[in-house]
Amino acid sequence: MCQRRPEVAADPYGRCESCAKAGRRAYQFRLRLVGSALQVAAGELSPRALNKAAGPALLAGSTRPSVRPHLLGSSCELVMAGRRLETIRAAPALSSRLDQVLEALRAGARRTDASW
Ligand SMILES: [Zn+2]
């Protein structure tokens, strides 16, 4: 996830030692364009789980997404270290819409549904 090596052999997420120790996980979301705004279309967390995991941090909102080339199409990811939101990453195709990426995640985190 941080592309550092070596991974911890037994770690289910293929993390390096410091990521495993920090409880770092990345959760990917796929966005879609609705009118002129972005909306979450699918994700590794449900709206309810997103709200629980990162709702307050997203809505407080000082975390600006950064562009990362390993993300494809219209995807973005939240990197959590335990219960803390560390970073938001977005695919290069979204580089001109980073504010909208954040808005889409915020709107998702305000929902309480079990699925997108
Ligand atoms: Zn790492």
Residues whose N, C-alpha, C, O or C-beta is under 5 A from the ligand:
A	BS01	ZN	C2 R4 C16 C19
